[in-house]
Amino acid sequence: MTPYPLPQAALSENGIRPEQIALLTGLIEGHIREGRYPGAQIALARGGKLLLERTFGHARTEPSRVEAGTQTLWLLYSNTKVVLATALWKLCEQGAFRFTDRVSDHMPAFAKHGKKEITILQVITHQGGFPSALMSPAGWQEVATQRGTVHPAMHAAVADFPLEWTPGSKIHYHGLSAHWVLASLIETLTGRDFREVVREDILVPLGLDQDIVIGVPPAMDARIADMHEPTAQGMRPLPDSNNDTWRRAGAPGGGGYGSARGMVALYQMMIAGGALNGVRVLSPRMLAYALRNHTGDRVDEFMGMPMHRGLGPHLRGTTPNVRGIGALAAPECYGHGGVGTSYCWADPSSGVSFAYVTNNRIPDPWHSERLDTVANLVHAAILPLA
């Protein structure tokens, strides 16, 4: 097991205002007292150093309460999209494909139902035209029960996805559908389980395989935080996200688990141009291409605002509204969130990365409002380094 890659250092000695972080931790403690979520975890890194790691509350509430800790792994939901994207970036820079290729150039069966001309870039930027497509029960079961091999039922389900509108004609968030396609592409290009590609080619070299997991093995079950949802009577565990099929499968668009410190380290690698603690997994040019705004100020019809999509994360941009990264963020900041729960982001201009994860899936408007407050408290804490 490779040690966690970031050394610890003090906030105040690395240009972070402690009084702002105190406001942040006080806010989260208040949320837990109010019953907003059972538990949470935050982490902040800068310049290749871990400056903050803090865990709050409980990982599980039933049948009895279990405190969250530094080893707890939290459901990342769509933060998983960024983790999967790193494996695609590596395959691209190795010459396995180009993002301007059509998916059907590599997976001919995907051309079914009018999908022949869809490019990989359109898929990863949520322009593919099949946002509502669902993985088949056979595909789910196959991925959940078969590890270390490719998944023909998953590939067949992806090929059968129906087209809903002309690819490229609009941007509309594809919650899980796009990344089932991208996982199938990874398996087609490599002949390997997509989860093993992410783990062996990205996470293990970086020393993050114990902090970010797609497809939870039984040996890690004790570390998992249950997901909850709000009800009129309070919070309750969310069955759809707390079962073996969900955890074992590791849905590539929303089923990964991780720690806050794992996510800030992954984003530190991106800020550093593809290397972390002396280990290089990607090139600076690949990162610059992946973290470019590929959709301009076009509105994402699902989000109701421009999302400035990169090839995995999205950027802050300069439009008035933004999701998750914080209104105070510099335009070049990038990151992603998890539905109703979390956000992780990087600020390349300052070298700061930040992660905030919780375990209650809360709807808007409260969810987005608290994310903006959380992120802005951190942005206001960042000072220039001497």
N, C-alpha and C positions, 0 to 999 in steps of 0.2 A: 504494500500500500504506500503510495507516494505521499509525503507530507503535504499539508496545505501550503500553497506557494507564497502567501503574503506574510511578511514579518509584521509584527504589531508595533505601533508607534503612537505618540500622544497627539490628540487633536490640536491643542494650542501651539504645539511646535511645528505643525504642518499647515498653518494657515486656515484653520477652522475655528470659528468663534464658539467657545463652549456654551455661552449663554443662549445662543440660538438652539443648540442641540438640547439644552435643558428644557427649552420651550417645547421642542418636539417630543421628548420623552414624557413630559407632563401631559401633553395632548393625548398620547397613546394610552397612558395610565388612566386618564379621564374616560377615554372610550371604553376601556375594559370595565371600569366602575359602572358606567352607564349601561353595560350589557350589549355593546355594539358588536363585539366579537370576543370569543373565549381567549384567544392568544394572538401574539404577533411577534415578529422579529424584524430588526433593522440592522443594516450594516452600511458602513461608509469607508471608502478607500481613496487614497490619493497617491500618485507617484509610485505605485507599486507597493504601498504599505496599507495595512488594515488599521484604520484609526478608530473605528467604532464597531462593536458587535454587542447587541443587547436583545434579550429575549424577555417577553412579557406573558403572564397568564398561563393558560392551559392548552395543551395539545389535544386532549380528548375530554369529553364531559360525561360519557356513558360507557359502561355501566357505573363507573366512578370517575372522578376528576383525576387527570394525570397532568402534572406540570410540564410545560414546554421547557426545553433546555437547548444548549448549544448544539446537541446532536440531532435535534428534531428536524425532520424533513417536511416541508410544506408543499401542498399542491400548488403548482405554478400556473395552472391553467394556461392561458395563451402566451405567457412568458416562454413556454416550451418552444414556440415558433422560432424564437431567436436561437435557442440551443440547436435545433435541427438545422437552421440556416447555416451555422458555422461549418457543418459537414458538407453542405452543398458548396460553400465558398471554396473549401479545400479541393473538392473534386473538380470544380471549374478551373482553378489555377493549375491543376495537374493535367488539364487538357481533356478531361472526360466528356465535357459538354460545354456549350456556350449558353448563357441565359437567353440569347436571342433565338436559339434553336426552338423548333416546335417540340412539344412533348411527344407527339407521334413519330418524330424522327428516331426516337429511342425506344418508344413503346407503341408499336404500330396499332395495337388493339385499342388504344385510347382514341383513335380517330372516330370511333363509333358515335352515333347520335350527333353528328355535325361538329365534332371537337377536333378535327384534323389540324386546323390552322392555329390552335391556341399555343402561344409560346410559353416557355418556362418563366420568363420575366412577367408575363401577364398573370400566371398562376400565383407567383410569390408576392405580387403587388395587388392581389385581390381584384383583378380585372378578368378572371377566367370565364365568368358567365355561369357558374354552377354553385352559388353560395349555399343552397339548401340541400345539396346532395348528401346522402347518408351512407355510411359504411354498412354493409350487409351484416346480419347476425353471424353468418358463417365466417366473414372476414374478421369480425371482432373476436370470435371464439378461437380462430386460428392464431391470431397474433397473441392473444392472451395465454395460449397453452403451448405454443411452439417457439422456442427460443433458439437462436443460433442458426437459423435457416431463413431462406426467402419464403414469401407467403403468397402462394398462387391465388387463394380465395380473396385476399386483399387486392391483388392486382386485377382480378376479374371484376370485383365490385367497382373499382376505380374506372375501369374501361366502360362500365355500364352507367356511369354517372350521366344524367340527362342535362342537356344544355337549356338554360333558362333565358338567356339573352345573348346578343352578339358580343363575343369576346373583345375587350378593349373599348367598348362603347361607353362603359361607365366603371366606376369604382364602387364596389359593395363588399364589405367585409365577409370573407368566407371563414366562418368560425372554426370548423374542423375539416371541411371538404378539401380545400386546396392542399393541405399538408398531408392528407392521405395520398394524394397524387405525388407529392414531392418525396414521401417515404418510398413509394413504389418506384419512383425514378432512381433513388439511391440504391435500392436493391437490384434494379435492372442493370445499373452501371457497374456495380461492384460484385454481384452474386452473393452478397452478405446481408444478414439481418440489419435493417436500418438502425436499430438501437445499438447494435454492436459497432457499427461504423462510427456513430457519434461517440460512443464510449472509448473505443480503442484508438481512434484517430485524433480525437480532440480532448476528451476529458481526462483520460489516463495520462497522456503526455504533460498536461497542465497541472496534474495533481488534484483534480477536481472530481474524480469518480466517486468519492464518498460524500460529496456535497451536492452533486447534481445527478439525478438518476431518471432515465426514461425506461420504464418497464421495471417495476420494483420486484426484486427477488424476495422470496419468503423470509430470508435471513434478515432483511431490513424492515420487516413489518413493524417491529416494536418502536422504530424511530418515526413512524408516520403520524402526522397530525390529521385527525378527522376533519372533514369539511362540514360546515353547518350552513343552515339557511334561516332567515328570520321568519317567525310566524306571529300570529296575534298573541300567542302565549309566551313568546320569547324565542330563543334559538333552539333548533333541533338538528341532530346529525342529518346530513343529506345522503340518502341511500345511494343515489346514482353515482356519487363520487367516493363512496366508502366501501366498495365491494372488490372482491378479488379480480374480477374480469377487468374492471377499470384500472386497477393498480398494476396488474401484470402486463396489460396490453401496452400502456404508455402511449396513448393516442398522440401522434406526432404534432398535432396542432393544439393540444391542451392537456395532456396527461402526464407531463413530467413532474417530478418532485425535486425540491432543492432547499438549500439554506440561503439566507440572505448573504452570508459571507461568500458562498459559492458563486452567487450571481454577480456580486461586485467584483470578484476576481475575474470572472469571464469577461466582464466589461473593461476591466483594467487591461486585459490582453488586447482588446480592440483599440483602446486609447493608445496603447504602446505600438500599434501597427502590426500586431499579429504574434507578439512574443510575450512571455511571462516568466519571470524568474530565470532567465537565460534559456528558456525553451521556446523555439519558434514553431508555430503550427500554421501560420498564414503569412502572406506577404503584405507589405504596406500598400502596394497598388491594388491588390484584391480587396483589402479593407476599404480603401478610398472609393472604389467602384461600388461595393456593396452598401456603403453608408451614405451614398449620394441620394438626393431627392429625385426619384424616378417618376413621380406623379404630379409634381408642381403643386399648384394650389387648387387642383380639382377636388370637389367635395366627395367624400365617401358617403354614399347614400344611406348606409346603415348607421354611421356615426353622426351624420348631420353636420359635418365640418370637414375641412381639408385635413388629411392625415400625413401628407408629405412622406409617402412610402419609400423606404429603402428596400433592400433585398433581405428582409427579415425585420429589423427594427424600423420604426418611423422616426422622423425628425420633428423638432419644434417648429421650424420655419418662422415666419413673421406674421401669420394671420392672427386675428384677435383671439380666437378660441383654440384651445389645444387640449388634448386628452392626456392626463396623467403626469406629464413631465413638468408641469408647473408654468404658469404665465411668466414668471421671472426668468425662465430658462433662456440661455443664449440660443440663437437660431440654429446653431449646428449641433445642439444636444440631441441625443437619440436614445430610444429605449422602447419598451413595450410593457403591457400590463396583462393582468389576469382578471377575467370577468368578475366584477363585484368584490375583489379581494386585494389586489396588489399592483405594484408598479416597480420596475427596475430601470435605471437609466444611467447614461454616461454624459459627462460634459468635457469634451476633448480640449476646450480652451483652457480649462483649469486643471485637468487631470483627475477630476473627481468622478467616482461612480457611487451610486446609492441604490439600496434595495429596501423595500418595505413589503412584507408579506403578512397576511392574516388568514384566519380560517373561518370566516363567515361571509357567504356570498350575498352581499347587500346590493339592492338595486339602486339606480339613479332616482333622484338627483343627489342623495346624500353621498353615494360612493364617489362620484366625480368631484364633488365639492371638497370632500376630505382629502382626496389625492392632491388636489391643487394646493391646499393648505400645507400638507405634509411636505410636498416638493418645494414650495416657496420658502418654508422655514429653513430647509437645507441650502437652497441657492443663496439665501441671505446670510448664511454662515460662512460662505466661501470668500476668503480674502486672497489678494495677490501674494504670491511667494516672493520673498526678497531675492 
